[in-house]
Amino acid sequence: MAALAIPAVRQILARLAKGDKEEEEFVEKIENSCLKFDHDKKGMLTPDEYFNVMKLQNGADCTKEEVRTICGPLPCNKKGEIKIRDFLYLDIHSESCFRAMDRNKDGFITKGELKLAKKKLSMKEVDSAIKEYDLDKDGKLNYNEFLKSHAKK
């Protein structure tokens, strides 16, 4: 079953509504910026450093607080540093993730919104995910259904 979660970087990029190829290129650019910003070469940055990479170096539309919130569920060390690979590729299932997927901010994730967030899924997989977790059978996922999708994994 398709996981209804997306990595931190893609949650931040979700509102930019980039095409698949354009988003992939942007993630690659951000990864390169992260590696350059990682001066001690530990492969880890703080949420504030991720903000610097996203906003200041790459012009992504985000706030420092938003980046901190999105990074909250990611595993970190005692210094609050998060692995670059986790920031870029580890799926996060959180309220921030739901809000990133809910493009029109109506409180629901539709099939179209899920497909935009999880571009690699086929429409058959999107339909299947919605059907499996749509408890009230309205054809879309509300926040409680989204939370239950994580519990089912």
Solvent accessible surface area in square Angstrom, and as a share of the most:
residue,aa,sasa,rsa
1,M,127,0.57
2,A,17,0.13
3,A,33,0.25
4,L,4,0.02
5,A,3,0.02
6,I,4,0.02
7,P,13,0.08
8,A,0,0.00
9,V,0,0.00
10,R,41,0.15
11,Q,6,0.03
12,I,1,0.00
13,L,2,0.01
14,A,8,0.06
15,R,116,0.42
16,L,57,0.28
17,A,70,0.54
18,K,45,0.19
19,G,41,0.39
20,D,68,0.35
21,K,151,0.64
22,E,90,0.40
23,E,11,0.05
24,E,64,0.29
25,E,94,0.42
26,F,28,0.12
27,V,4,0.02
28,E,108,0.49
29,K,105,0.45
30,I,0,0.00
31,E,34,0.15
32,N,74,0.38
33,S,15,0.10
34,C,0,0.00
35,L,86,0.43
36,K,154,0.65
37,F,42,0.17
38,D,5,0.02
39,H,148,0.66
40,D,84,0.44
41,K,147,0.62
42,K,118,0.50
43,G,27,0.26
44,M,36,0.16
45,L,3,0.02
46,T,39,0.22
47,P,28,0.18
48,D,46,0.24
49,E,53,0.24
50,Y,0,0.00
51,F,26,0.11
52,N,40,0.21
53,V,0,0.00
54,M,0,0.00
55,K,76,0.32
56,L,123,0.61
57,Q,87,0.38
58,N,16,0.08
59,G,61,0.58
60,A,1,0.01
61,D,77,0.40
62,C,5,0.03
63,T,81,0.47
64,K,79,0.34
65,E,109,0.49
66,E,48,0.21
67,V,0,0.00
68,R,102,0.37
69,T,67,0.39
70,I,8,0.04
71,C,3,0.02
72,G,57,0.55
73,P,73,0.46
74,L,7,0.04
75,P,79,0.50
76,C,79,0.47
77,N,53,0.27
78,K,213,0.90
79,K,142,0.60
80,G,25,0.24
81,E,23,0.10
82,I,4,0.02
83,K,112,0.48
84,I,4,0.02
85,R,149,0.54
86,D,27,0.14
87,F,0,0.00
88,L,0,0.00
89,Y,91,0.35
90,L,77,0.39
91,D,63,0.33
92,I,8,0.04
93,H,31,0.14
94,S,20,0.13
95,E,93,0.42
96,S,8,0.05
97,C,0,0.00
98,F,11,0.05
99,R,109,0.40
100,A,15,0.11
101,M,1,0.00
102,D,6,0.03
103,R,59,0.22
104,N,96,0.49
105,K,132,0.56
106,D,68,0.35
107,G,35,0.33
108,F,60,0.25
109,I,1,0.00
110,T,44,0.26
111,K,71,0.30
112,G,42,0.41
113,E,13,0.06
114,L,1,0.00
115,K,60,0.25
116,L,83,0.41
117,A,17,0.13
118,K,33,0.14
119,K,44,0.18
120,K,170,0.72
121,L,25,0.12
122,S,52,0.34
123,M,94,0.42
124,K,167,0.71
125,E,80,0.36
126,V,0,0.00
127,D,43,0.22
128,S,46,0.30
129,A,0,0.00
130,I,2,0.01
131,K,138,0.59
132,E,70,0.31
133,Y,9,0.04
134,D,5,0.03
135,L,94,0.47
136,D,81,0.42
137,K,152,0.64
138,D,64,0.33
139,G,37,0.35
140,K,59,0.25
141,L,0,0.00
142,N,38,0.20
143,Y,72,0.27
144,N,95,0.49
145,E,6,0.02
146,F,0,0.00
147,L,76,0.38
148,K,105,0.44
149,S,3,0.02
150,H,85,0.38
151,A,87,0.68
152,K,110,0.47
153,K,149,0.63
